[in-house]
Amino acid sequence: MVNAAIAVENLVKKFEDVTAVNNVSFQIEKGEIFGLLGPNGAGKTTAVNILCGLLKPTSGYATINGYDVQKEGEKIKKLIGVCPQENAVYPYLTGIENVELFGDLYALGTEDLIKRSSVLLEKLGLSNDARRKVEKYSGGMKRRLSLVMALIHDPQIVFLDEPTVGMDPQSRRAIWDFMKDLKKEGKTVFLTTHYMEEAEVLCDQVGIIDQGRLIILDTPENLVLKNSVENLEEVFIKLTGRKIREEI
Amino acid sequence: MILQRVKALTKKEVKKTVRDPAVLFMIFLFPVVFVLTFGASFGGLGGSQPVYAVGVVNLDEAVPPSWASVFLETLSNTTILHVQLYVNNQTAQSDLSQGNIQAVIIIPSTFSQSLTSYHTAPNDPSDWINATVSLYLDKGSVVATQALPPIIQNVLDTFVDQNHNTVPTPIRMQIASLIEVKQLSAFEFMAPGMFTFASIFLIMMVAQSFTQDRENGMLKRIRVTPTTSTEFMASQIVSYMLIALIQAVLVFAAVHLIGFKPQVSVPAYFTAFAFVLIFSLSNVGFGLITATVSKTSSAATGISFLFVLPQLFLGTFVGSSLSPVTQLACKFVPSYYVTDALMSLFLRGATITTPTILLDLFAVSSSCLLILAFGIVLYAKYFKL
């Protein structure tokens, strides 16, 4: 557990009478892409918020690179990059200004900031629009910009909360390629999604969460194999008796 | 505290203010447009001096030439007042009620006697005979209720005591003010309050900014960076102080254009701007309190008026015609002390060392810091910074 990038033990989060995360435990190795799958309201974002230090767990224990999320938040903040579910960008700033702002919040040097922002914007196809105000961006462009903002400080561990939701297939593919590159760079990626094909393509390990409970945890291949089904969607149906989502 | 973060967040906040048309209008254009239109309406534009028709009923029992006749002459010599004499209060009140005149001054029967007693023994109040000059105002005229009491009070003060000593005199007026400048337009009396007026709307901007950033997930996003709450709050305070300063400069330019050109020293201007900057702290505080209780930015807009309106009506240029009870209530809003200080600096020629200014400075600083601290604590309790 000490060498794990992320380790979670018996994590519980209750909001009054609702248990959003119910006794969840898992471990993610360094350099791994971990997918937390589940329908809307399953508890995925709550789990991410606890790991990022935005929420205190009701009980249980979680570490990031061995640091306790409740006690060593300041150390963890320097290690992680978080791309939230919503398009959290400043619409009145340009793309580059948003990126530079977050670079400054991580206290990057000017040279590093220029170099890194230029590489990331290029990789995510935003170079030509970097000097336009974000309010003029499409939804997909905002998602990609949000990703650049999360990665500007070159974090070791990246939390991506539904990074491709609402994206057109082409943009989604571009994000998938980008995530594969992150893995090649040795980064640990914690991905939440309700797109089963996304998890199948990208993840080394998948956890399926429903109503706050982690109902299964394995590699995508093993999940399909052990349940004698065709894909992860069918795994979910078999385990819960429901579809993970309505039509995309 | 890493200054790079504070600077980046401050830059962001200022860019937001400049680039968002709604914010830009509310913070900068609205006060300037207001000053210009208000100034034009209240005699500040075009250089012509307004003239107010004032009725005087002289009940003084002394035989002319008396103190009362000299007072009448002083009133008549004031170019801002057009004095009409009435033989009795009834006729004067009739003209007042018909809007023919804007005020009635009643010189009491003991007026000359009182002044004689005062000049015989100026340092011995026990020998004085007190007298009260009554002032009736046309309550339907904003101009009359705003501008006339201080003008007439000023004429009376000057008449009774040429040296404007702070010692009391036996002559009282029922509506009192202490403005010492002669021949001012209504606009000039109100100009100091305009600075306060403009700054008050920062409350709405701060509340909207915090709720919007909360709604679109930006506050949460900033919280997962190493930015500390101290750095974040420092950036907000610096941003809004900077915005308040720009705002004050623009309002000053607008009132100057209209004709408000106080003959005061440079340190007086610096002191005035310092007051506006300190005042902006309370606006950040009130903005945070509003943001705490508002679920959405549109709710914040509405709720912010709970703080904007009392500050506006009790602490700016509209406060001079309020009832005694309301005037007491004015003492509980920071804007009152800012306007009072600016009035003293610009119209009374006060300096930073004048006791009134020091008292106002103490009241503004302590109240603004308290409100800011309360706002930060309240916001941090419900929404982590």
Interface residues (C-beta under 8 A of the other chain):
Chain A: C52 G53 L54 E74 K77 K78 I80 V82 P84 Q85 E86 N87 A88 V89 Y90 Y92 L93 E97 E100 L101 F102 D104 L105 Y106 A107 K133 M149
Chain B: I2 Q4 R5 K7 A8 L9 K11 K12 K15 K16 R19 D20 N216 G217 M218 K220 R221 I222 R223 V224 T225 P226 T227 K384
